Structure formats: C-alpha cells, structure tokens
Amino acid sequence: MNSLLFLQNLNGWEWVFILAAILLLFGGKKIPELMKGIGKGIRGFKDGMKGIEEDINSDEKSK
C-alpha cells in the first residue's frame, strides 16, 4: 500500500500526461479490449467468491 502513496501527489496535468502515454503505448483499439478483460476478471473473481461463500453456508446448514 505504501508504494501507491505517490498517486496522491499527482495533479491534473500529470494525469493527462500519464493517460496520453498509455494511449500511445496501447493504442486506441487496445484500451477498450483491456478494460473489457479487466471487467471480466473482476466479475469472475466476484462470482468465485460468491460460490465459495455459498459452499461455506451450505456446509454450516448441513451440520
């Protein structure tokens, strides 16, 4: 967590430069694909956590 403290000190223009660099590196077509992949990964993680929680609750009820 301490390694992300530098993000608090960034101003508006610094964010613009960072986003422009990302756009140049990945290109306009790759960014939506990247965000879609991240969204699918988060959704899969949440579904997995929900499944584990349901398994735990069903085990407790069967006792």
Residue pairs with C-beta under 8 A, 6 or more apart in sequence:
10 18
22 31
23 31
26 34
